[in-house]
Amino acid sequence: MSYNSFGHVFRFTTWGESHGPSIGAVVDGCPPGLALSERDIQPFLDARRPGQSRFTTQRQEPDQVRILSGVFEGKTTGTPISLMIENVDQRSKDYSEVAAAYRPGHADYAYDAKYGFRDYRGGGRSSARETASRVAAGAVARLVIPEVTITAWVEAIGGDAIDPANFDAAEIANNPFFCPDADAAKRWEALVDSARKAGSSLGAVIACEATGVPAGWGAPLYAKLDAELAHACMGINAVKGVEIGDGFGAASLSGEQNADAMRPGENGPEFLANHAGGIAGGISTGQPITLRVAFKPTSSILTPVETITRDGEATDIATKGRHDPCVGIRGVPVVEAMVALVLADQKLLHRAQVG
């Protein structure tokens, strides 16, 4: 079977293809009585929307969401919430060459190998277009966790990272890169422009922090909170790596260096460090939850790359059409959405188990 759903108690299913008439999500398990309208969802979709600068794909999609079910008189009813976003700016003719040959690094060959058939128009379900549905569902999830604040930003593009000393959260919304370092944002303009003009693409690293998560969410062993977050973020199109807390960096520390030392505090322990990223033993500690997500360069590029046709013949392919020179830029709202979806689910699971 094909897996298109995620979550346990708070669960969502996405549907639709990049060049179909519309895409959307069905959110199930949302508690009743929460105020919800399109206005609560639209700002997050606007942040992910393509065509807002020269640094993203120029596909012009308004991404206007419609709530089709699960809301009555402005409040959730506890029944499935159906969300729909129309596709209005498809150019399927741009993918005529993709129909005959595989884009290296893309899902083209893997989909063909699995199903023996694929929707080559924009990649179908493998397109980053699908993530708009996740962002819409994530906006609903945020209503379940009002005590939590989730903020993500781009930490590096093409190997050029921000300077932590220049971190300014207010800067994230002031530039097209979701960058908290104004100096880095200026450098990235030239970096991404150069890749775009060369017909190439760049990868990116997104960092995310969730504050306000109380101690106790998650579960030991097979439902660890960090495992659920990694699962959620690894499922985002183009993601190839996820770190929780110090991640791989923890492997180079000694035990005492990696320890999140504690002292007595007024409302529980006071932590002196957060190498674990706010999660120990798969359960939240009450500290900020931190993670980093690595996005690979966009596979659809104008630079010719060696490949094969569906018939197994050698050829080169240069992908026409409108594509992100750095798909990680628009991944910021998507990472936030997936973190929100996991935390909403874990809050309800925690309540179900311990009251």
C-alpha angles and dihedrals in degrees: 000000000000116000113224099149133081135189139039113237096001099044134172136189124199125207140181139057135258094255100028122107093267147345131216152144139247113215116200129183096035109149116248126250099042116135108245135166137149087268090067092056105035100074091060092049090048089056091054096038116124126237098040095121140005088260094072137050112295093223104131110222120158089201092207108178125217124198107219101176147356097059127092126177090352097307135096114257099203091252126109114300111217117202125189132191119185123225108224107161108052121149103188093170088071088071100057092112092046088058090064102035138032125250107230110237092021128100093252098105095036092053091048091048091052103039104019086228136059143182101243094183101110090330096292109229092359091065120107084236087084091067092073086073090054091050091053091050090046090057089059090048091056089063089062093054106041090153091064127080116200121195127174131179141173109265099180141006122196091349094306106122133195121255107248089212088064095050111139116167090201089063093063092081094039100073138039093249100062084237122162092199113073092198093053091048090058091050091049092056090066093038096054093039090055092051092047094050090047091054091244137110142223137223126232143200120225122198122201134189128191116194128186096042106141123225114272108046114128133035139251125269111342101028100039115163092229091049090051091050092048090048091050096048096041087057092063113105113264095012114134103168143025129192126192115207110325089351112178089002089070089067090069095051129089121240094260092046092051096045116108095221118212138209130182114277136184094257102028131304122351110219120216095198141011107214090139093060095238095302129098124175089357092300129105116253098200093257122115112287109232131188141161126214125199119213120196122225115278110272095211102083137152093229108100113248129189114254143137134255124242086263091057098253122141116252143140125248132203111183115228124201135059116317139162112261084207113018090186091074093069089040092082096083089042094055090048090051095051091048089050091049092051094046093048089051092047092049091055092044090051091050091048093052105039104017 
